[in-house]
């Protein structure tokens, strides 16, 4: 498999230069460079918490695809964010099994406690609430992702405990924050 051409535009690609070893290892796992797009997007998001237009352009350059192709992936998959998110992303399942187990009421409770609605972030930058499609744990409904950790059989009390653990820093943050959290 051909290596990335660092003598051309990639030599000025900030993303590539910061993560050269990781990106080279990712690209080496795939028979064609375009196939490395999703793990490279995840690398960006783990660092920044979201994927900006500039980072999409840099990912396109690395993967030898168009910025439009990168945007298609970022827009299609719920796991990618096109705008900054909080340190803790609370993804509430909004499909029928969770709705039947009162997920809407828990969303209303969470929304009231945090003072935000869907796709908003608290002013302190700690929390973002997102509507998610099926999280694959229907028998444990209602469920929500706290960053990448699944929480099941939610109650108001359990939500209070989760929020307090986040506020105390007892939960892993969503991203490493190369530029720091928006707090």
N, C-alpha and C positions, 0 to 999 in steps of 0.2 A: 504494500500500500504506500502511495506517495506521501511524504511528510508535508506538513504545512509550509508554504512558501513564505518564510519570514523576511526575505530580502525585499519584498514588495510592500504592499499596503499593510500587511500584518505587523510590520516593524513599527508602525505608528498606531496600531490598534491597542488602545489602553487595556481593554479587557484581556486580550491575548497576552500582552506583556506582563500583566499582574498575575495571571494564572497559567502561564505557559506550560509547565509540567502537567498540571491537571488537565488542561485542554488537550495537549498532545496524547495523554493517556486515554481520554474519552474518545477522541477521533480514531485512535488505533484499534478500538474495539469494534468498529463498524466497517463494512466493506465499501461503503460510499460515505463521503463526508456529510452529506445532508442528513443522514441518519443520526448524527451526533447532536442535532439541534435541541431535542428535548432535555438531555442531561446538561447541555450548556446553558439553556434557559434556567434550569433549576439552580445551577451554580450562580448565575446572576442574582436570582431571587433570594437565595440563601444569604447572599452578601448584602443586598440592598433592600430586600423586602418586597420589591416590585420590579417591573421591567419597563424601563423608559424607552422612548422612541430611539434615543441615542444608543442604548444597549441593544435594542433590536437590530439596528444597523450594524453594530459591531458583530453580533452573533451571525447575521447574514453573511458578512464578509468572511468570517471564520469557516462557516459551513458551506460556503460557495452556493448560496441561494439568494433569492431576492428578499428585500425587506417585506414585501407583501406576503411571501410564503411564511416568514417568521410571524408576522401579524396574524395570519390565519391560525397558527398553532396557539399563540398567546390568547387569542380571542375565543378559541374553541374550548380549551381545557380550563375548568374552574380552578385548578390549582395554581394558575398563573395570575398575577395581578398587574393591571395596567396603571394603577395609581398607588401612591403610598398607602400602607396599611399600618395599623397599630402594632405594638409589641406583641399583643395577644390577639389572634384572629379567632373569633368565635363563629364557627360555621354551623348553623342550625339546620338540620334536615327538615325540609318542607314538603316531603312527599306524603302520600296517603297514610301509610302505616304510622308514621310519627304524628301526623295530624289527628288521627283517630285516638292517639294517646296524649292529646292535649299539647302538642308542640307549639301551637299558636298562642296558647295562654302563657307558656313559658317564654316565648319570644316577647310577648307584651310585658311580662314581668322584667325580663332582662333589659328591654328597651327603656322601660320606666326607670330602672335602677341606674342605668348608664346615661340616660338622657340623649340617646341616639337611636336612629332607625337603621333599616337595611343599608348596607354599603357605606355607612358613616363611621367616623373615627372620633373617639372622645377627644376633647380639647387637650388633655394631657398626653395624648399619643399612645395611651396604654391599650385601648380596646377598639376593635373593629367588629361589627356584626355583619355576617354574610348569610344569605339564603343559599343553601346547598341542596342539590338533588340527592337522591338516595345514597346513603353512606354505607349500605350493605349490612346493616345490623338491625333489621326490622323486628326481630324477636326481642330486642333490647330497647325498643322505643319508649320514650322519645330520646333521640341521640343528638350529639353535637361534637364537632371537632374543636378542640382547644389547641390551636396551631395544628400539629399533626397527630395529636393524641385524642383517641376516641373516648368520649364520656357517654355512658349509657344510663338508662332508667332515670332520667333527670327529674328532679323535683326542685322546688324553690330553695329548699335547704341546701341541696347539692350545688345549685348554681351559686348561692351565697358563699359556700366553701371554696368553690373554684375561683370566684372573683377575688376572694381574700388571699388565696394562695398566689394568684397572679400578682396582686398588689405587693405582697411580701417578697416577690422574686423567687418563690419556691417552684415555679414552672419554667421550663425552657422557653426562651423567647423565640419568636417566629423567625428572625433573621439575625445575623451577626452585626449588622449595622456599620458597614464600612464608613458611612457618613454620620453615624450616630443615630439614635432614635429621635423621632420628632417630638420629644418631650419638652 
